Amino acid sequence: MNEQEIFDKIAAILQDHFQLAEGQVTRELNFKKDLDADSIDIVEFVLELEDTFNAEIPDEDAEKIQTVGDAVAYIAAHQG
């Protein structure tokens, strides 16, 4: 899966979870600053990433994922 496909799937998750319009999700979007996501939102998002991409994301790695771009890069680097 290439980075654009990963981005598209992540964007769909965020649009659904945070009621965002298409086009509002960019690689620079910060979960805490731009979406006002709390720790529960972040955990739910990481769990959705794990389910969607059939990946396991350790807590210490999840803490480093702060933007959509971080999430895309992490998934791209850790694809099975």
ZARO-701942 format. One line per field, with one value per residue: residue in three letters; x negated, y, z of N, C-alpha, C in turn. Coordinates in steps of 0.02 Angstrom, whole numbers, padded with zeros to 5 digits, always signed. Atoms other than C-alpha are relative to their C-alpha. Layout:
N
resn: ALA|... .
n_px: X|... .
n_py: Y|... .
n_pz: Z|... .
ca_px: X|... .
ca_py: Y|... .
ca_pz: Z|... .
c_px: X|... .
c_py: Y|... .
c_pz: Z|... .
end
This chain:
80
resn: MET|ASN|GLU|GLN|GLU|ILE|PHE|ASP|LYS|ILE|ALA|ALA|ILE|LEU|GLN|ASP|HIS|PHE|GLN|LEU|ALA|GLU|GLY|GLN|VAL|THR|ARG|GLU|LEU|ASN|PHE|LYS|LYS|ASP|LEU|ASP|ALA|ASP|SER|ILE|ASP|ILE|VAL|GLU|PHE|VAL|LEU|GLU|LEU|GLU|ASP|THR|PHE|ASN|ALA|GLU|ILE|PRO|ASP|GLU|ASP|ALA|GLU|LYS|ILE|GLN|THR|VAL|GLY|ASP|ALA|VAL|ALA|TYR|ILE|ALA|ALA|HIS|GLN|GLY .
n_px: -00042|+00042|-00017|-00064|-00054|+00000|-00029|-00072|-00033|+00005|-00046|-00068|-00009|-00006|-00062|-00054|+00007|-00003|-00049|+00034|-00018|+00054|+00044|+00024|+00056|+00063|+00055|+00022|-00052|+00023|-00058|-00015|-00007|-00051|-00063|-00015|-00009|+00025|+00037|-00046|-00006|+00063|+00001|-00050|+00028|+00054|-00032|-00027|+00057|+00022|-00049|-00002|+00062|+00023|+00065|+00001|+00036|+00017|-00018|+00053|-00004|-00063|+00010|+00038|-00044|-00036|-00033|-00020|+00062|+00034|-00036|+00013|+00070|+00007|-00031|+00040|+00063|-00012|-00046|+00021 .
n_py: -00059|-00060|-00051|-00032|+00045|-00003|-00065|+00001|+00041|-00037|-00057|+00025|+00014|-00064|-00033|+00035|-00006|-00071|-00035|-00049|+00001|+00020|-00056|-00030|+00040|-00010|+00034|-00043|-00002|+00025|+00028|-00037|-00072|-00018|+00036|-00002|+00070|+00017|+00064|+00053|-00006|+00024|+00073|+00027|-00008|+00049|+00066|+00003|+00009|+00070|+00042|-00015|+00018|+00064|-00015|-00011|-00062|-00005|-00064|-00050|-00025|-00036|-00066|-00042|-00015|-00061|-00029|+00048|+00019|+00049|+00064|+00027|+00023|+00058|+00058|+00017|+00031|+00062|+00045|+00070 .
n_pz: +00000|+00002|-00050|+00016|-00021|-00073|-00018|+00015|-00052|-00063|+00008|-00008|-00072|-00035|+00020|-00035|-00072|-00022|+00042|+00042|+00071|+00045|+00014|-00062|-00025|+00035|-00034|-00055|-00052|-00065|-00035|-00062|+00011|+00050|-00011|-00072|-00020|-00066|+00000|+00020|+00073|+00029|-00008|+00047|+00067|+00008|+00007|+00068|+00045|-00006|+00033|+00071|+00034|-00027|-00028|-00072|-00013|-00071|-00032|+00008|+00068|+00006|-00030|+00048|+00058|-00019|+00059|+00052|+00034|-00044|+00005|+00067|+00001|-00044|+00033|+00059|-00022|-00038|+00035|-00002 .
ca_px: +00000|-00073|-00071|+00076|+00183|+00132|+00173|+00344|+00388|+00328|+00425|+00583|+00559|+00536|+00682|+00794|+00726|+00715|+00855|+00737|+00779|+00680|+00530|+00512|+00386|+00208|+00041|+00006|+00167|+00120|+00236|+00221|+00201|+00316|+00446|+00440|+00425|+00409|+00315|+00469|+00491|+00308|+00321|+00479|+00392|+00239|+00352|+00439|+00270|+00221|+00383|+00381|+00199|+00185|+00040|-00012|-00065|-00159|-00110|-00281|-00261|-00081|-00136|-00248|-00105|-00044|+00006|+00087|-00084|-00160|-00025|-00050|-00239|-00223|-00103|-00207|-00365|-00282|-00180|-00184 .
ca_py: +00000|+00168|+00325|+00402|+00248|+00249|+00435|+00407|+00270|+00375|+00526|+00420|+00362|+00542|+00608|+00477|+00492|+00683|+00728|+00816|+00864|+00792|+00903|+00955|+00816|+00862|+00782|+00929|+00905|+00886|+00776|+00873|+01051|+01049|+00920|+00951|+00762|+00699|+00542|+00433|+00499|+00460|+00283|+00251|+00318|+00208|+00056|+00097|+00113|-00058|-00136|-00049|-00087|-00252|-00180|-00174|-00003|-00004|+00132|+00216|+00229|+00287|+00433|+00495|+00498|+00677|+00721|+00634|+00636|+00546|+00412|+00390|+00376|+00253|+00138|+00148|+00100|-00043|-00130|-00318 .
ca_pz: +00000|-00047|+00060|-00033|-00002|+00181|+00193|+00113|+00239|+00386|+00320|+00312|+00492|+00551|+00450|+00529|+00706|+00715|+00593|+00473|+00295|+00152|+00122|+00304|+00336|+00288|+00331|+00447|+00547|+00731|+00832|+00995|+00930|+00778|+00831|+01019|+01039|+01216|+01270|+01245|+01067|+01032|+01101|+00998|+00842|+00870|+00894|+00731|+00645|+00712|+00650|+00481|+00441|+00536|+00634|+00815|+00876|+01043|+01167|+01155|+00966|+00979|+01089|+00947|+00820|+00834|+00655|+00508|+00423|+00574|+00562|+00375|+00395|+00539|+00445|+00286|+00382|+00477|+00344|+00354 .
c_px: -00045|+00025|+00066|+00059|+00006|+00033|+00076|+00038|+00000|+00048|+00072|+00015|+00012|+00065|+00059|-00002|+00010|+00048|-00032|+00024|-00060|-00042|-00026|-00061|-00061|-00054|-00024|+00049|-00026|+00061|+00019|+00015|+00059|+00068|+00022|+00014|-00029|-00033|+00045|+00009|-00062|-00003|+00049|-00027|-00054|+00029|+00030|-00055|-00022|+00047|-00002|-00061|-00029|-00071|+00006|-00044|-00014|+00015|-00054|-00003|+00062|-00006|-00035|+00042|+00044|+00037|+00020|-00063|-00040|+00032|-00013|-00071|-00010|+00029|-00041|-00064|+00010|+00051|-00028|-00029 .
c_py: +00062|+00054|+00035|-00044|-00002|+00064|-00001|-00039|+00037|+00059|-00023|-00015|+00065|+00036|-00031|+00014|+00072|+00042|+00056|-00007|-00024|+00061|+00034|-00037|+00012|-00038|+00039|+00002|-00033|-00021|+00041|+00074|+00017|-00033|+00001|-00070|-00011|-00070|-00058|+00001|-00030|-00076|-00033|+00003|-00052|-00071|-00009|-00009|-00073|-00047|+00009|-00027|-00066|+00006|+00005|+00061|+00004|+00069|+00054|+00028|+00043|+00071|+00048|+00020|+00059|+00032|-00056|-00024|-00050|-00069|-00034|-00029|-00063|-00063|-00021|-00037|-00068|-00046|-00071|-00022 .
c_pz: +00000|+00049|-00014|+00021|+00076|+00024|-00009|+00053|+00067|-00002|+00011|+00073|+00038|-00017|+00036|+00075|+00025|-00040|-00041|-00072|-00041|-00017|+00063|+00028|-00044|+00039|+00061|+00058|+00064|+00041|+00061|-00013|-00046|+00013|+00073|+00026|+00070|-00003|-00021|-00076|-00034|+00004|-00050|-00071|-00012|-00007|-00069|-00052|+00001|-00036|-00076|-00037|+00025|+00028|+00076|+00013|+00075|+00027|-00011|-00071|-00010|+00027|-00048|-00060|+00019|-00058|-00047|-00036|+00041|-00007|-00067|-00003|+00042|-00034|-00060|+00019|+00033|-00033|+00000|-00065 .
end
